[in-house]
């Protein structure tokens, strides 16, 4: 089992308390699974086109680091 398997992730609020709403957890898990598949597709396409795996990984890490939310964290 991968450490980023959504079934093993405990989604947390800014306070550190776990998200308890099953619908919210379902949405987060679905988004996670979709993102995982997209990242997998990007990696495979890039490798098939002869790109460096290390460069693709660095580009994807940088992309995540550059994402800025439209609004701040919500209070508990």
KEKE-3310 file (N, C-alpha, C; in steps of 0.2 Angstrom, whole numbers, plus 5000, padded with zeros to 4 digits):
npx = (5004:5003:5010:5003:4990:4973:4964:4971:4975:4973:4963:4965:4960:4965:4968:4972:4964:4955:4946:4929:4917:4909:4906:4914:4926:4925:4925:4938:4946:4942:4946:4960:4963:4960:4970:4981:4981:4982:4994:5002:4999:5005:5019:5021:5019:5029:5040:5039:5041:5055:5059:5068:5066:5069:5068:5055:5049:5054:5048:5034:5034:5038:5027:5016:5021:5019:5006:4993:4980:4963:4957:4959:4963:4950:4942:4939)
npy = (4994:5011:5026:5037:5033:5037:5031:5029:5041:5053:5066:5083:5097:5115:5116:5104:5094:5080:5079:5076:5074:5064:5066:5076:5070:5060:5068:5074:5062:5058:5068:5067:5055:5057:5067:5059:5050:5059:5064:5052:5050:5061:5059:5046:5050:5060:5052:5043:5052:5055:5063:5068:5059:5064:5078:5080:5076:5086:5098:5095:5095:5108:5115:5111:5118:5131:5134:5144:5146:5152:5158:5159:5147:5139:5142:5132)
npz = (5000:4996:5003:5000:4998:4996:5005:5016:5021:5033:5033:5038:5047:5049:5062:5066:5069:5064:5048:5048:5041:5031:5017:5013:5015:5005:4993:4994:4993:4981:4973:4975:4970:4956:4953:4956:4945:4934:4936:4935:4921:4915:4919:4912:4899:4897:4899:4888:4878:4879:4890:4905:4919:4932:4930:4926:4938:4947:4940:4943:4957:4959:4953:4962:4973:4969:4968:4973:4984:4981:4992:5010:5023:5031:5047:5061)
capx = (5000:5007:5008:4998:4984:4968:4961:4975:4976:4968:4962:4965:4959:4971:4969:4975:4958:4953:4939:4924:4911:4910:4905:4920:4932:4924:4927:4945:4948:4941:4951:4967:4963:4960:4976:4986:4980:4984:5002:5004:4999:5010:5025:5022:5019:5035:5046:5039:5044:5062:5061:5071:5061:5071:5066:5048:5047:5055:5043:5028:5035:5037:5020:5012:5023:5017:4999:4991:4973:4960:4955:4963:4961:4944:4942:4935)
capy = (5000:5017:5030:5042:5030:5041:5027:5029:5048:5057:5073:5087:5104:5118:5115:5097:5089:5076:5081:5070:5074:5058:5068:5080:5065:5057:5073:5074:5056:5057:5073:5064:5049:5060:5070:5054:5048:5064:5064:5046:5051:5066:5055:5042:5054:5063:5047:5041:5057:5055:5068:5066:5058:5069:5085:5080:5076:5093:5102:5094:5098:5116:5117:5111:5123:5138:5134:5148:5146:5158:5160:5156:5141:5140:5141:5126)
capz = (5000:4995:5009:4998:4996:5000:5010:5022:5023:5038:5031:5044:5048:5051:5070:5067:5070:5058:5045:5050:5037:5026:5010:5012:5014:4999:4988:4995:4991:4973:4970:4976:4965:4950:4953:4955:4938:4930:4937:4931:4914:4913:4919:4907:4892:4897:4898:4881:4874:4880:4895:4911:4925:4937:4928:4927:4945:4949:4938:4946:4964:4958:4952:4968:4977:4966:4968:4978:4984:4980:4999:5015:5027:5035:5054:5063)
cpx = (5004:5005:5004:4991:4978:4965:4965:4977:4970:4968:4961:4963:4965:4973:4972:4970:4957:4946:4935:4919:4913:4910:4911:4926:4931:4926:4935:4948:4948:4946:4958:4968:4964:4967:4982:4986:4983:4992:5005:5004:5004:5017:5026:5023:5026:5041:5045:5042:5051:5064:5064:5066:5062:5068:5058:5045:5048:5050:5036:5028:5034:5030:5016:5014:5021:5010:4997:4983:4970:4957:4959:4960:4954:4944:4938:4928)
cpy = (5006:5022:5036:5039:5034:5037:5027:5036:5050:5064:5077:5094:5108:5117:5108:5092:5086:5079:5074:5069:5069:5061:5072:5075:5062:5061:5073:5068:5055:5062:5070:5059:5052:5064:5065:5051:5053:5065:5058:5047:5056:5063:5051:5045:5057:5058:5044:5045:5058:5060:5064:5065:5063:5076:5085:5080:5083:5098:5101:5096:5105:5118:5117:5117:5130:5139:5139:5148:5152:5162:5156:5150:5143:5138:5135:5128)
cpz = (5000:5001:5007:4996:5000:5005:5017:5025:5027:5036:5037:5042:5050:5058:5071:5068:5064:5055:5046:5045:5031:5019:5009:5011:5007:4993:4988:4992:4983:4970:4970:4971:4958:4948:4952:4948:4933:4930:4934:4924:4911:4914:4914:4900:4892:4895:4891:4876:4875:4886:4901:4916:4931:4936:4928:4934:4948:4947:4941:4953:4964:4957:4958:4973:4975:4966:4974:4978:4984:4987:5004:5019:5031:5043:5056:5065)
residu = (UNK:UNK:UNK:UNK:UNK:UNK:UNK:UNK:UNK:UNK:UNK:UNK:UNK:UNK:UNK:UNK:UNK:UNK:UNK:UNK:UNK:UNK:UNK:UNK:UNK:UNK:UNK:UNK:UNK:UNK:UNK:UNK:UNK:UNK:UNK:UNK:UNK:UNK:UNK:UNK:UNK:UNK:UNK:UNK:UNK:UNK:UNK:UNK:UNK:UNK:UNK:UNK:UNK:UNK:UNK:UNK:UNK:UNK:UNK:UNK:UNK:UNK:UNK:UNK:UNK:UNK:UNK:UNK:UNK:UNK:UNK:UNK:UNK:UNK:UNK:UNK)
# end
